[in-house]
Amino acid sequence: MLLVHKNTSDWVSEALREAGAELVEGAGSWDAVRLAHSEIFVKAVSRREADVLRAVAVADTALSKRRAVFYVGGTSMAGLHTPRGGHVFNATVYIAKKVGASVLSIDRHFPLGTWELHLEHKFPLYVVYGGAEGPSHRQVARRGHGAVAFPLPPGAGDRSFERVLSFIDRTSEGPLAVQLGFDIHRDDPTGYFFASERFYYLLGRTLARREFYISLECPSTPGVFKRALASLIAGVAGGEAPAPEPYRESEAVRREVELLLRRARRIL
């Protein structure tokens, strides 16, 4: 279920190897890149051909598994025309187009590249992000094609993320292609969210009931990444749940999240 390319060498890839990830070999094709991205994008990333086609190979292997957690160095900032932050291929959108999946992004940052591709390809999109990091719910709803936004307030923890996840699980149909960040974790040194290993476990348990593809994004620190990833995999496998964290959200955070859920219900 865990996938990483044999020829990648950063610390995230090494952590996945330590966790027993399957090593993908070979290269994919530029036709896969063109399925999601424009010729302007292809030209922009052509000098990084090896990185791009390795990412395609991992995505194609994930498709063959029908349930996979994979790493290609990030996907959410690779847009219709532009690669950002080293993201050279939006494997999540490619997979969504191949199997008709909905896309779910969970990250402190708004997924600019995936958003651009949603506007072009009109796939179902759910975005869960820090309200200070991206557009308002109204802006996303007005411009998107049925996109559902959850710009969560600072201080949101397991309860809020679980409430939103439950809504998305009930309202989305078919496979789910997920861009999963780790900067929502309570121990991320730059964040303002308080999700714990328990949320990642619940995400795994929830996705285990359907076809899913998870792209690992924003890995945070090695300690955070390894603990949260282990909980995610335990959730998929039906292992033991981690203990709840002793954190209580403020009433203001709870009210804001319930408001976002009411707005989402009106859209769907």
Secondary structure, DSSP 8 states (H G I E B T S, - for coil): -EEEETT--SHHHHHHHHTT-EEE-S---HHHHHHHS-HHHHHHHGGGHHHHHHHHHHHHHHHHHSEEEEESS--TT--SS--BTTB---HHHHHHHHHT-EEEEESSS--HHHHHHHHHH---EEEEEEGGGS--HHHHHHHSSS-EEEEE-TT-BHHHHHHHHHHHHHH--S-EEEEEESTTBTT-TT---BB-HHHHHHHHHHHTTS-EEEEEE----HHHHHHHHHHHHHHHHT-------S----HHHHHHHHHHHHHHHHH-
